[in-house]
């Protein structure tokens, strides 16, 4: 069963979907899924919808809400994808997301929310979890991005002009290729096999991991790190908030999360952090059956940390669970 939601918050009329819990199973903690980047509330490949269906069957009231300008909700967005990315990185959706959380908690008499989603949803949710420790009781982050921007292919003159002569087109194509081959982000995407030039590595005589180690200083934050987001991450983890992180093994966000994990959490307790790496998939989990695996891990994590009953709003303490669990899932 699904119910259409209308929320009027912060001067915006937002639309969403409510997945009521199965009869007789209702828990006092809700689950809120935010937009993954510019994608509507269904999520890539229906990830958010499928997760909400499974969690509601286990007693969690689940909500998928389109933030301003996304999906069915009206609103003004930045003109370009890169500008939207910066807007999310800077916490541009945090205030309205917090208003959505508060209204849903009030309307459905919930003790708090589990909050998260993929990519940009993870960024907004982390900022909000840091700001609202009483309202956000758990955080799930799929393919979180802790860096500010990608400079590859930015500023390539004339790349947007499609009706130039073929010679000019060839020149620009070559410039695009070389901009990737001789840039930090170009190398990072090739090393993590996330662009069309990754096949060139069959001709490179160095192991992929060796090249990654040359580019990555594992003991310090990268220059492109989103420092405010990293600081929020440190506070949330040190506070002991139950957190689930799922990444695509060996891909760009997975590699960067490793670096953030090693440098930002050095010496910090993180016993309530659970991390899973999915093999053989992409950034949006649409290959290798990763959506089903991701949903299963989310449901397992949520029910383990927030069991049903009168005390369901209290997360299971770290000692009763696991110490910094980490796994690789096929």
N, C-alpha and C positions, 0 to 999 in steps of 0.2 A: 504494500500500500504506500502511496505517495500523496502528499498534500502540497499544493502550491502556497508559497509564503509571500506576503508583502510586508516589507519593513520600511518605515519612514524614519530615517536617522540622519543627523547632521545635514539636513536640507536635501537629502537624496531619497528617492523612492527606489528601493532595491527589491529584486525578485529572487526567490530561492525555492528550494524543495525540502520538505520535511519528511523524513522516514520514521514513522512512529515505531516504537519497540514492539516486539511480538507480545501478544497478550500474556499477562502474568509474569513477565520477565523484566519489567521496567527498572532501570537503574537510575540513580540520582545524578549521574554524570552524563553530560551530552558530548557529542562529537561534532565539531564544525570543520568543514572542508572549505578552503578558500581557492580562488582561481589560480591555476598553474600558469603563471605568466599572462598572456593575452587570451588564453583558451577559456571557453565557457565552463560553467560549474560541473559539467559532466566529466571533465578531465580527458586527457589523451587516452584514446581507446576505451573510454568509459571507466577509467580507473576510479575516480571519486564516486561515481554511481555504484559501482560494484562493491567498493569498500563499505559504503553507507548501507547497502542492502545486507551485507553479511553482519556488520556490527549491530544493526537494528534487530536482526534476528536473534542476537545474543543479549538484547535488552537495553542497548544504548540508544537514546533518542539522537538521531543523526540529522544534520543540516548541511545543505550545500547552497551557498549564497553567492550571487554574482555581485562583485564590487562595482562602484560607479564606472560606467563606460564599458563594462565587460558583459558579455552574454546578453541577457535580457534587460539589464539595468541601464538606464540612461545616465549620461555623464560625459564630461569632456576628458579626453585622454591626450597625452603628448602625441605629436604628429608622427614620430618615427619609433621603430622598435627599440633602437638604442636609447632614445629619450625615455621611453617607458621603463626600460631596464634600470636606468639611473634613478627614476622616480621610485621604483620598488626598492632599490639598494639604499636609498636615502630615507626609507620608512614612510613613503608618501601615502600608503594605504592603512597605516597603523591606526590612526584616529578613528576612521570609519569602521575598520574591522573590530576595534574595541567596542564601539557603539553597538554593532551587530551582536557581538558576544553578550554584552550586558542586557540588551533587549530580549534575546533568546532565553537567557537565564531567568529573567524576570517573568517572561510570558509562560514559560514551561516549568517554573518552580524548580530549577536545577541548582545543585550545589556548586557547580563549576563546569568547565569545558576541557575536553581534550581538543587540541587545535593543531592544524597543519595541512600538509599537502606537498605537491611537487614543485620544485624550482622556486619561482617567485612566492608561492604560497608558504614555503618553508621560511623564506626571508622575513615576510611580514609576521608570521606566527612566532618566530624567535624574538623579534623586537617586542611583540605584544606579551609574550611569556615573561620577558624580563621586566616589563613595565607593570604587569598585573599579576603578581604572584598569588593573590587570593582567588582570582577568577579563573586563571589558566592552571589546571591541575596536572596536565601532561602535554607533551609536545612530540609530534611525529613529523620527521623531515625526510622527504624523498629527494635525492639528488640536490642537496643544498648548495648554493653558490656563495662562497665567502670572498669573492673578488669583485672589484668595482666595474671593470670594463675590459673589453677585448679590443685591442687596437688593430688587429689584422684587417686589411681591406678598407680601413678608414682613411679617407683623404686621397683615394686613388682617383686622380682627375679624370673626369669624363666617363666614369664607369656607368653612370646612369643614362648616358646618351645611346640610344639603340639604333638610330638611323644614320650613323656615320658610314663612311666608306669602309670596305672590308679590310683594307690595310690598317686603318686606324683601329678597327675592332681587334685585329690580331695583335697590334702593339699593346693595346690595353689588356688583352687577355694574358700576354706575356708578363706585363707589369703586375697583374693580379697574382700570377703564379710566383714570380720572384718576391712579391711582397710577403707571401706565405713562407717561402723557403728561407728568407733572411729576416724573419721577425720572431720574437719570443713566442707569441701566440701561435704563429704558423707551425713552429717546431713542436709546441706543446700539443697541438691538435693532431699533428702527424704521429707523435710518439704515443698518444693515447688512441690512435686509430680513429679519429673523429673527423677527418676530412678526406677528400678524394685523392690526395697525394700520398696517403699512407703507404700505398703499394710501392713507393720509391724505396722504402726501407729494406726491400730485398737486396738492394745494391749497396747498402751501408754496412761496413765491416765491423761495427760495434754493436753489442747487445743493446736492446731497447732500454733496459733498466739502467745500464751504464750511462747512456745519454741523458736519461731522466735525472739521474743523480748529479750530472754535471750542470743541469739547468736549475735544479732545486736544492736550496740550502735547507735541509730538513730541520735544522735547529732554530730557525728564525722565521718570522712572518714574511711572506713575499711582498715586494713593493706594491703590488696591485691589490693587496688585502683590503677588504672593507673593515677597517679597524673598529668603528663603532659596533658593527655586527659581531666581530670577534670578541669584543669586550662583553657584549650582551651574552654571548655563548659561554664565556668563562663564568659569569655570575649565575646563569641558569643552571649550569652543570654543577658548580660548587654548592649551590643551594640544595641540590639533591632532587630536583624535579625529575620525574620519570621522563626519559627521552628515548625515542627510537629513531635511528638514522639508517636509511637504506640507500645504497649507492650501486651504480653499475660498475662491477669490478674492472679495474684497469682503465676506466674512462676518465675524462678530464676532471669532473667534480670529485670523483673518488680519489684521484691523486692529490688534488688540492686539499680535500678534507684530511687526508693523511698528514699533510704538512701542518695544517691548522691544529690537528689533534696532537701532534708531537710538540709543537712549540707553545701553543696557547694553554694546554692542559698539563704541562710539565709540573709535577709536584702537587697537582690538585687531585682531590678525591673525585672519582667519577663512577661510583659503584652503581648508580641508577641509570647509567647510559648503556643502551643496548644498540649494537651496530650489526647490520647484516649487509653483505656484499653479494649482489646477484650476478652470476656468471652468464656470459653469452647474450647480453642484451644491450640496449641503447639508452640514451638519456631519458627517454619517455617510457621505457619499459614495454614497448610494443612488440618486441621480438623475443623469441626463446621462451614464451610462456611466462614472462616475468610479472605480468599484471596479476595473474592468479597467485603466484608465489608471494608477491608484495602484499596482497590483500590478506593472505593467510598469516603472514608474519605480523601484520598490523592487528588482526583479530586476536592472535595469540598473546601479543604484548598487552593489548588493552584489557583483556579479561584476566590476565595474570596480575597486573598492577592494580586493577580496579574491580575486584570481585563483587558479585551481587550481594544484596542484603542491606541491613540498616547502616552498615559502616562503609558502603561502597564508595562514598566520596573521599575516603582516606586511602591514599596510595599505600601499597605494601612497602614496608621499610626495606632498605637495601639488604640487610642481613638475611631477610627471609626469602630473597630472590637469588641474585647472582652478583658476582663482583665484576663489573665492567664487561659483560658478555659480548663476545664478537664471534661472528660465524660467516662462512661463505656458503651460499646456497646455489645449487645447480639449477 
